[in-house]
Amino acid sequence: MNKTLLAGAAITDVTPRKPMFLHGYPHVERISEGVHDPLYASALIIDNGEEVTGFCAVDVIFISKEITAGVRKKVQEETGINGENLMVSASHTHSGPVTFSDIFYDPVVPEADPEYISFLTEKIAQVYIEAYKKRKECKIAITIADGTDIGGNRRSKTDAIDPEVPVLVVKDAAKDKLVALSTIYCMHPTVLHEDSKLYSADFPGYTRQYLKDKLGDGAILLYHTGPSGNQSPRHFIESNTFEEAKRLGDELGKRILDRVLLLNDSDFIRWAPIKILKTETDLPRKKFKSVKEAELKAASVKNKLDRMRRENAPAAEIRTTECDWFGALENEQLSRMAESGELEKAYQDVLPAEINIIRIGDAAFVFLPGELFVEYSLEIKKALGQRTFVCSLSNGVLAGYLVTEDAEKEGGYEASNSIFPAKAGEVMVAKVRELSEINENLIKNHRQ
């Protein structure tokens, strides 16, 4: 009996139907004034006859544990798929609604609207169910595009990047037509800034539209954001406009398209083993300085920012320092909460952290929560091998960044507003490596 691979994909609009607070820029009250481009949830189901897994990419800033659990429960009830096999990740657009009650950071940000959370959860579940119903015999291939200079390290253009843009290509086996493309790019989708008050997927939305224009409606794009806590287009754009978002999105789309069109039939496989690995882990708590020390730090950064503005420093450098000031203000709030004991609720809301590895053939897709620095993506790839692709902001929120030790010492924006020490990122990488090694040992023992 020949083994076959079934796959199905679907896409749905998850744009709020009313004005809502736009989440992403600290201490800024932004209420949406319309829709520039829709927010979407795109789902892909892969079924090899022995195991079924699914990826879903959503144009929102965060996906909470609550949303993930609701989606998994609904899809399992409707399809029989083990809900734990389904991944849900956020693109991290900063031009979408609040999806997690991040009230312990910024008093300006309201709690998530329960009505929208219910709507979003139902929409994601239904797009998964639709993708499941659309399953057909398919073949898959993986290619890698180059994201160099579309964005880069937002602290410095010369610091660490991960320019690999893996693309999982799914085709109808009988008709040789595209069914879906699933990609991951380690880059903050933040061309648009706080002056924009329209719903938008930012530059990934333009990438989706570019590929749709070139490949047709059948090629559904799942856009996932990889570890990009210190990655953004900041040093690679001339303005924070929709025109710049389109330029970057189109360029990324073109690079993806060029790689997809180079694939031959021999690059595709018609069946592959699927292995789904999962674990959970606690993470160490951060030790905060006193409120007084935090206040002095914020005042110092504000003085630096004012001086840079007076001296007309380069815009990208001013923005970096402005963000450092935002982070220092958030650190004040966190220091107060740490002293009062309130911060423990934040830890209880986001922990334990869920870690997943989905192995399809010889490729490993790693799904992690939180905004990890790109160095952790590089470490995981080095540990697990070349065909390893890391997706962040998945299946839960970690409420802040997972920074490196160097970033922690520097004390910039990302380190200031994190509730975890640099050690937490190291714990995450170690758990991924441990989970992978357990699987490899099981395979070896089975073969023996």
N, C-alpha and C positions, 0 to 999 in steps of 0.2 A: 504494500500500500504506500503510495507516494504521499509524502508529507507536504502540506501546503500552508502558506501563510495568508491569513486574512487580516485586512486592515480597513478602517473606515474613518472618515474625518468629517467634521462639521464646524460651523462658525455661527455665532449669534451676537446680536447687538446688546451690550450691557450698559449703554449710556443712561445715566439718570434721567427721569422724565420731569424733573423739576430743578430749580436752582439749588445748588448745594455748595458747602464750603469746599474749596480746592486745597488739597493737602499736599504739603511738600516743602514749603519755604517757611522757616521759623519766624514767629512773631509778626506775621503778616495776615491780616484778615482779607481773604479773597473769597468772594461769592461768585459762582459761575453766572455769566451773562448770556450764555448761548452755547451752541455746539459748533466747533470748527470742523472736527472730524470725529466720527463715532468711536466709542470704546467697544472693543470686541473681546469675546472669549472664544478661543479656538481649541478644539479637542481632537485627539488622535487615539484610536484604539488599535492595538496590535495583538493578534491572537494566533498562536502557532499550533493550536489544537491541544496543547498540553497546559499552557499558561496564558493568561490574558493580562495585559497591562495597558495603562493609558497615561498620556501626557495632556495637560491643559494649560494654556498660556492666557493670562487675563490682563487687559489693559487697565490695571489699577495700581495703586502705590504699594499695598500690602495684601497678603492673603493670611487671615488669622487661622488659628487652630479651630475656632468655632465654624468658620466657613468650610474649611477642609472636612471636618467631621460631618457636617450637614450634607455636603456633596457626596461623600463616600457612602453614607447611610442610604440616601435616596437612590443612588445608582445601583447599589447592591440589591436593594429591594426590587428594583425594576428589571434588572438584567441578570442577577445571580453572580455577577463579577465580585470577587473579593474586594471590598472597598479599599482595603489597605494597599492594593496594587495600583491605585490611581493617584497620580501626582497633580497638584495644582500650584501654579507659580504666578507671581506678579511681574509684569514688565517694569514696574516702579515709575510709571509716568507721574510727574508732579502736577499734572493738569487734570486730575480726576478726584473723585469724592473721598471722604474719610471712610476707611474700611476697618479701622481698628482704633479703639478708644485709647489714644496715646496721651492721656491727660496728665501723666506724671512728668511730661517734658515741658510742654508749652501751654500756658493757660489760655492762649488765643484759640487753640484748636478745640472744637467741640467734640463731644462723644459721637461715635458712629451712629447714623440714623438706622434704627432697628428695621424700619420699612425697607430701606435700600439693601441692608444686609440680607434680609429674607428674599428680596427680589434677586439679588446677585447669586445667592446660594442656589435658588431654584433654576436660574438661567444656566449656571455652570453644570448643574446636574442634568438638565435637559439637553444641553449640547453634547454631553458625554453619551447620553442615551441615544441621541440621534446618530452619533458617530458609530455606536455599537450596531445599530440597526442597518447602517449603510455598509457593513463589512462585506468585502468581496475578496477574491483571490488577488493577492498583490505580490510585488517584488520590491525589495528595498536596497538602497545603496547609501553610503556615507561619503561625502566629499567635504573639503575644507576650503573656505574662502579666507581672504586676508583683510582684516579690519584695520590695518595700520593707517594712522593719520586721519581716520574718520573721527577718532577721539584719542584720548591717551590719559596719562596720569595727571590728575588735576592739581597735585601739589607741585609737580615739576615735569616738564616735557621729557626729561631724561631719566625719570624714575621708572619703576617696573610697570610692564604692560603684559597682557596676554592677547595678542592680535588674532589668534585662531578663531574662526567663525565656522564651527562644524554645522553641516547641513544633512539631516536625515531625509532622504528623498524616497517617497513612496509612490509607486506607479501601479496602475491597474495591469495585472499580468496578461490579461487577454487582449486589451486594447492599446497597451503601451502608453497610456495617458496618465499624466500626473494626477495624483490624488491629494497629496499634501507635502509640504516642506516644513520641517521642524528645525529651528536654528537657535543657537545660543551665542550671545555676544557680551563680553565683559565690558559694559559701558553704561554709565548713568544716562537715561534718556532725558536730559535736562538742557536742551537747546533753549526751550521756552523758560522764562523766568517769572517772577511774581507779578510783573505788570500784565501778563496775559491772563484773561479771565474767561477763557473759553475752554470747554471740554476738548481734550486732544490727547492722542496717543504719542505726541511728540514725533521725533524722527522715525521710530519704528513703524508708525502709521503710514508714513510715506514709503517706507520699504515694502510694506504689505501692498500698497496701492500700485507701486511700480511693478512688482511681480505679478499682480493680478492683471495689469494692463498688458504685460508681455506674454503671460502664460494662460490667461483665462481664469474664469471663476473656479474651475476644478482644482486649481493649485492653491489649496488653503494653507496659509502661513501661520505656524505657531512660532511666535517670537518670545524667547526666554532670555532673561538677563542673568549673565554669569556673575561671579564675584567681582564687584565693581565699586566697592566702598571708596576707593581712591581713584576712580576712573571717571572721566567726563569729557565732553567736547570743549571744555572751557578754553583751552589754549589753541583750538583748531577752528574756531569760528570768528566771524567778523561782527556778528550781531546776534541778539536773542530774538529772532523773528521766525515766522512761519516759512519765509523764503529760505533761511539758513537750514531750518529743520528739513525742508524738502531737498535741499542740495545734499545734505548728509544722508538722508534716507534713500534718495535715488542712487547715490553712489554705492551705498551698501547693497541695495537691491541689484545693481548692475554687477557687482563683484560676485554676489551669490548666483545670479543668472549665468554668468560666464562659466562658473564651475559646474553648474548643473548641466549645461549644454555640452560640456566636454565628456560627460559620462556615456559609456557604451553599454550595450546589453550585458557584456561580460562582467561589468562592474556590479551588477545587481545579483542578489541572492533571492531564491524563492522560498526558503525556509531557514530558520535559525533557532537555536535553543534560546529560551528566555529564562532568566533567573532573577528573582526579586529578593533583595536583601534589605533588612530593616533593623535598626536599633534606635534606642533613645539614650540620651546622656544628660546628666546635670552639668552645669558650668560654674566655674568659680565666680564669686561675687567680687565686685570692685570695691576697693577701699578708697573712700572719698576724703579729700582734705576738708578742713573746717570751712564753715560758711564765710568767715572773715577772709580766709586765704582765697576762696573762690571769688569773692567780691573784688579783692585787690587785683586778681588776675583779669577779671572782666574789665576793670577800669584801665589797666595797662594796655590791653588789646585795643580798647576804644581809642585811647590816646594815639596809638600807632596808626589806626585807621584814619583818624582825623588828620594826622600829619601827612599820610600818603595822599589823601584827597586834596589837601592844600598844595602839595608838590606835584599834582597831576601825574602820579605814578601810572604805569600801564594798567589798563582796565582789568586784565586777567589777574594781576597781582593785587589790585584793590579788592576784587571779588574774593580772592582767597582769604585775605585778611578780614573782610566783612563776614565771611562764613566763620572764621575763627572767633570773631566777636559773638556771633549767634551761638556758637558752641559754648563759649565762656558763660553767656547768660543762662544757657540751659544747664550748665554745670553748677551754677549757683542754686538753681531749683533742685537739682539732684542732691546736692550737698545738704540742703535743708531737709529733704525727704529722708536722706540716709540718717541724719541726726535724730529725726523724729520717729524713725522706724517705719514710715509709710512706704519706703521703697521696696520693702519685702513683698508687698502685694504685686508689684511689677514683676518680680522674679517668679512668683507663683503663677501669674498669668501666662508667662511665656515659656516656662520650663516644665518638663524636660524638653530638650531640643531633639527633634526627629531627624534621623539620618537615613536616607534611602540610596541604594545602588540598584539600578536596573541594568542587567547585562542582557544585551541582544547580540547573539553571536560573540564576536571578539571585542565588541564595543561596550564600554561601561559609562552609563549616564548617572552621575551623582547629583542627588537633589538635597539641598541644605537650606535651612531657614537663615534669615539674617542677612545683613549687608557685610559680607566678608571683604577684606582687602584682597586685591588681585594676587598677592604673593601666595595666598592660601590655595588658589586655583592652580598655580604653578607647582606648589608642593604636592598636591594631590595627584596631578598628572604625572609627576616624576615618580611618585610612589606606586601608582597603579599601572602605569604604562602609557604608550603613545595614544592609543584609541580610547582615551578617557576624556569625558566632557562634563564640566561642572556647571550646574544650574543653581542659583541662589534664590532667596526670597520665596522659598517653596514650603508649603504645608504648615505654615506657622510664622509668627513674628518673633524676633529676638529683641525688638525695641532698641535699635541703635546699631552701631558698627562693631565688627570684630576686627580690631586693628592689630598691627604688628608691634613688636617691642620698640622699634625705632620711632614709629608714629606716636606711641605712648610717651616716649621721652620728649618728643618734639612738642606734644601737648596742643595740637591744632584742633580744628573743628570736630573732626571725627572722633578723636580720642576724648575730647571734652564731653561730648554728649552720649558716650557709650556707658552702659551700666555694667559692662564686663571688662576685665583687664585683658591685656594681650594674651595672657595664658589661655584664655577661653578659645581663641582661634587655634592654638596648638593642640588643645584637647580635642577640638572638632576634627582636625586632620588626623590625629592619632586614632580616633574612633573609626574614621573612614578606612584607614589602613588596616586596622584590626578586623573590621567587618569583611573586607576584601580577602584578607589572609585566612580567615576562618573558612570562607567559601572555597578558596584554592586548596586548602588542606582536605576539605570534604571531598572535593573532586579527585585529588590524588589517592585518598584512601579508597574511594569507590573503584578507581581503576585498578588498584592493587588487589 
